[in-house]
């Protein structure tokens, strides 16, 4: 028997609804495989602003640090659009990633055969499904660089700085190569080395780290070409390694070619076991509380938690297989509904997946 302590940041909008279903699935895994999962609920995002006046209370960060892993729903919404920039709900995400030392973001873009008709791409491109892993650097680059206002050539101007140290590139590259070793051993590093000095250091460092992984085939691609190739021939990709801003953009593009943003999980990890797991979708306040949200991305996020933080591969696969089975049986939430399928709500989808685990 293994015991794990999980901090749950349900967040805003549909966050509490989808995290509730993921927690229920973890409880089923605990029953079947004889594990104990202890959940401690904490606030971050808009709900934390309402309660404490800050998007990321110190207590929340401390509890997350003391946990074995963190499950995050979604944060933000129009209600907090006028909050000062430094305290916007989305800043809680940056604070958690930075405070927990989570510099690697793993974003799988998986398209299930049962949902191939939901992809905007031609059937012949995606008919056999897709399975891409985007490894995005998470705590450096332009999102964390120097910024501000100054007098420029044309008067007042704003600036943001893209900067990467060799150490930051080395550690994200090693994590990406480790992931590639567990997959098809094919890694594409995406940069803009023809223009950016930071990208030239990125490319040079990736080549140096590649020598530690001789089994992995490595190539480089400019980000503009990569964005085109993702829609022209996505099956050429196995693992994509890239910087914070480029990864933010490419992972959203990859999510849309799979057919539904409501199906895709993500993991944020560092050097140790502690990780933060969340769906890539937002808080969708327009459907909050209506039992319409798709919980699959959050449920698959806890599967990633089992795999990457707890090293429970068999348990993770049990969740993944349950999701595939339920989709093949025709169960659909509104975002992926099509003619002839079985329409269910958030709670019902969570229940059929949890029940499938015990079969």
N, C-alpha and C positions, 0 to 999 in steps of 0.2 A: 504493500500500500504506500502510495506517495501522497504528500499533502502540499498544496500550493496556495499562496495568498495572492489574490488578484484585486487590484484597485480598479473600481468601475467609475469612469467619468461619463455618465449618461449624456450630459450636454443639453442641447436645445432642440427645439422642433421635433423631428421624428426620432432624435437620438435615444430618448428613454424607451420608445417602443421597440426599436430594433435591437438595442442592447438587452432588453428583457428576454427576447427570444434567443439570443446568443447565450445568455446565462442559463436558460432552460436546457439548451442543447449540451452545454458543458456539464450540467447536473446529470443528464442522461449518460454522458461519457463516464462520469465518475461512478455511477451505479454499475455500468457494464464492465468497466475495467478496474474497479476497486481503487479509485483515487478519491481524495477529498479536495474540493475546491472551496476556499473561503473567500467571500466577496465583501469588500469594504467600499461603500459608495461615497464619493467626494464630488465637489462642485468645481467646474471650470467653464469659462465662456460667458455667455450672456446671463445665464442663471446665477453665476457667481457675482456678476456685476450687480444684479438685482439684490442679492443677499448680503454681499460684503463690500460692494463698491469697487472691486477689482476683478479682472478677468481670471487671474490665477492666484488664489490665496496661498500664502506660505504653507499653511497646513496641508493643502491639497498636494503640493509638490513634495512635502516631507513624507506623507503617507505613500505616495507613488514610489519614492526612493526606497522605502522600506518594504515594498511589495516584491513579489517574484515576477509580476508582469502587470501591464495596464491595458484595460479594455476601454476604448474611447468610442462614443457614439458620433455626434457631430456638434459643432458649435456655430453660433452666429445667427443672424436673421435681421430683417429690416428694422425690428424694434430697437436695435442698438446701432443703427447707421450713423447717428449723430454723436456717438461717444467719441471722446478725443482719441486720436490715432494710437497713442501709446497704450491705451487701455481697451482697444477694440477686442471683441471676443476671439478673433483669429489670432491675436497676439498670444493667447493662452497656448496655442499649438506650438508656436516658436519657443515659448518659455519652457514648455514640457520637454520638447526635443533637446533644447540646449541644457536645461537643468538635469536631465537624465543621461546626458552624454550619448544621445541617439543620433549618430551621424550618417547612418545608412538607411535609406528607404527602399524597401522591396515592394514593387508593384507588379504583380502578375496580370497580364492581359490574356485571359483565357476565354475562348468561345466554345461553348458546348455544342455538339452536333445537333442536339434537340432544338437549339435556338439559332441555327445557321440562317434561317430566313429572316431573322431580326437584324442582321448586319446590313449596313448600307452599301457594302461592297458586292461585286458581282458574285453569284453563287459559285462559279468555277474557281474563284480565288479562295473562298473560305469553306467550301463544302466538307472538307475533312477536319474542320475545326482549327483553332489557333492556340498556341501556347508560348507566350513571350514573357520574359521576366525583365523588367526595367529596374536597374539599380541606380538610384539617384542619391547624390551627395546631399546632405540635409542641413548641415549647420554652418556652411561656409558660403562663399560666393557673394553675388550681388545683394542677396537678401539680408546678409549680415555685415556688409561692408560699410565704410564711411559714407555718410549721406548728409545732405543739407542744402542750403541756399547760398548763393554768392553773386557778386557782380561779374557778368561775363561780357562777351563781345557785343551782345545785343541787349545789355541791361541785366535785370534779375534773371537768374537761371537756377534750376534745381539739378542736383547731381547724385548719382548712386555709383558706388565703386565695386567692381568685380575684382576680387583678389583671392588667390589660393596659395597656401604654403605647400611645400613638397610633402610634409608630413600628412597634411589633410588628404592629399591625392593618394599617397601610399596606402593609407588605412582603408579608404573606400575601394581602392583598386583590389586590395587583398580580399576584402569581403566579396567583391564581384567575381573574382577568380574562384573563390571557394564555392560560390553558388554555381558557377559554370561547371565546376568539377562534378557537381551533383546532378547536372542536367546533360546536355549534349556536347559540352566542351567547345562551345563556339561563342566568342565574345566580340561584340562590336563596341568600340569606344567612340562616343560622339562628342565632337568639339567644334570650334571655329578657329582652328589653328592658322588659317590663312589670313586672319585679321587680328585676333586677340593674343596678346602676350601670355595671359594666364592659360589660354588653351595650348600654347606651344609648350609650356611647362607641364601641363596635364598630359599631353601626348608623349612627351619624353619620359615622364615618370611611369606611365602605364607600360611603355615598352620595357623599362627597367624591371618592373614587377613581373612582367610576363615571363621573364627568364626563370622565375621560381615555379612556373606552371607550364612546363614544356608540352604537356598533353593538350593544353587549350589552344585552339586556333584563334589568333587575334587579328583584327583589322580595325581601321579607323575610317570614320565617315564624318563629313561636315554636317552640322545640324540641319541646314536647309535641305540637303539631299536626303538625310534620314527621315525628315518629315514627309517627303515625297515618297520614299521607298516603303514607308509604313502603309500607305494606301495602295501603292502599285503592286508590291510583292511582299506582304508581311511575313510570309512563311520563311523568308531567308533569315529571319532573326531568331536567335535563341536567348542570349543575354545581351542587353544593352546597358552599357555603363556610361553615365554622363553626370554633368554638374547640376547644381541646385535648380537654376532657372530653366535650363534646357530640359531637365528631367521633369519639371513641373509641367511644361508645355507638352512634351512628347507622351507622357503617361496619360494625360487627358485625351490626346488624340488616339492613342492606342485603346483606351477604354471605349471610345465611341465606335470603333470598327468592330468591337465584339458584340454590339447590339444593345447593351444596356449597362449604364453606369451603376445600376442597382445590384449588379452581380459581382462586382470586383472588390476584393479585400486589399489591405496593405499592411506592411510591417515596418516599424522603425526600430532599428537595433543599433547596438554599439559594440564594445569589446567584450562585454559580459553577457550573462543570461537575461538580464532585464531588457524587456522590449515593450513597445507600445503598439497596439493592434487596433485598426480602425477601418471602416469602409471608406472608399474614396469619394463617395457622394457627400453632398452637403446636408444641411439640416431641414431642407424642404418644408418651411413653415406653412406653406399653402395647403399641405395635406396632413399636417400634424394633428394627432388625435382622431383621425378618421379611419384608422385600421386599413390604410391603403398602401403604406410603405412596404417596400421589398426588403425583408430582413436577411436575404441570402448573403449579401456582401459582408455583413457583420458576423454572420454565422461562419462564413469561410475565413474571416479574420481570426476567429478563435481556433480554427484548424491550423492556421499559420502559427499562432501562439503555441499550440501543442507541439508543433514541429520544430520551430526555431528556438523557443525559449526553454521548453520542457523536454525536448528530445523524445517526444512520444509519437513516433512516426505512425505506428499502427492505429493509434487513437485519432490522429489527424486524418488518416486515410478513411477511417470509418465515417467521419463527417463528410468528407469530399464525396465518397460513394453514395451516402444518403442523399446529398443534394442532386447528384446526377440521376439517381433512381427516381426521385420525386419529379424532376423535370421531364424525364422520359415517360412518366405516368401521366403527364399532361397538366400538372398543377401550375398555375400562373397567377402572379399578382398583377394588378392593372397595368403596370409599366411594361410588362412583357406578354400581355394577353394577346392571343390570336384566335381566329375562328376555330371552333371545335375543341378548344382547351377548357380546363376546369378553373374557373375564376375563384380565387380565395383571397382573404385579407392577410394582414401582417401576422396576427395571432394564429390563424389557421395554417399558414405556410410554415411558421415556426414549429407548430405541433406535428404536422405530417413529417417534417424532417427529423424531429426528435423521435417520433414513433418509428421511423424507418431504421434508426440506429439499433433498436432492440430486435429487429427482425433477423 
